[in-house]
Amino acid sequence: MFHSLLSTKARFRSLRSDARVLWNLVKPTSRTGSHAQRLEQFYAGQVDDYDEFRRRLLHGREALFEQLTFPAQGVWVDLGAGTGENLQRVGQAADRLAAMHWVDLSPSLLSVARKRATASSWSPKIHLHEADATNPPLASGIADVVTMSYSLTMIPDWFAAIEAAERLLKPGGQIGVVDFFVSRKHAAADERQHHAITRHFWPAWFSYDNVHPSPDHIPMLRRRFDTVRLTQQHGRVPYLPLLRAPYFVFVGRKPVSSSTIPST
């Protein structure tokens, strides 16, 4: 009976946590102000509940990090790092890295990331940057791995974010992206073709929270980087058992022949 009571209390806490997140997802969001202001308004009220809920919504992150190689004395840059939870997915590979740079525009999310970094054994290697992913304050060509985990769909100037990732990477460096998406009306032969309902429903659904699945993310990534692996799947949506949101996992490499844009 004691264990049953503990289990009931745990379920209640989980439901209460989910309720806070769901309220922040459905409450009216500002369409004005800067991108940074809109992000902070969205995340500030749910930051303590962020990770648990997103584990059930943001699929494919584990699969992405399993496919990446973190070299000895390498540098990893996470654009849109949020709470820094991806550190858990890097795991013991962090021992080999010389530096980890987490870039995010939300002070609330970075406050959680800072606590996570401080509590880890890799704290001296972790550097937090409150900055826009389109213009991270890092030198060109420093990164062996750049990741973007469900951040591309939240960046208005996502072209610039991809260009920033390309600038940061060394020739031959890896980029890993996981995010929601919809296909083009006429997708490439080796890509998933979505029905018209899917192509229109999910952008409308997510746009309420300033999340914008695009038919052009995958084609642009494939144009700028050599494709190592691309998978396109559907994942469950919490509390909506009949819905499956489309997402992709992309691993690519910066061509060795690419020149690096000088840092300013």
Secondary structure, 3 states (H helix, E strand, C coil): CHHHHHHHHHHHHHHHHHHHHHHHHHCCCCCCCCHHHHHHHHHCCCHHHHHHHHHHHCCCHHHHHHCCCCCCCCEEEEECCCCCCHHHHHHHHHHHCCEEEEEECCHHHHHHHHHHHHHCCCHHHEEEEECCCCCCCCCCCCEEEEEEECCHHHCCCHHHHHHHHHHHEEEEEEEEEEEECCCCCCCCCCCCCCCHHHHHHHHHHHHCCCCCCCCCHHHHHHHHCEEEEEEEEEEEECCEEEEEEEEEEEEEECCCCCCCCCCC
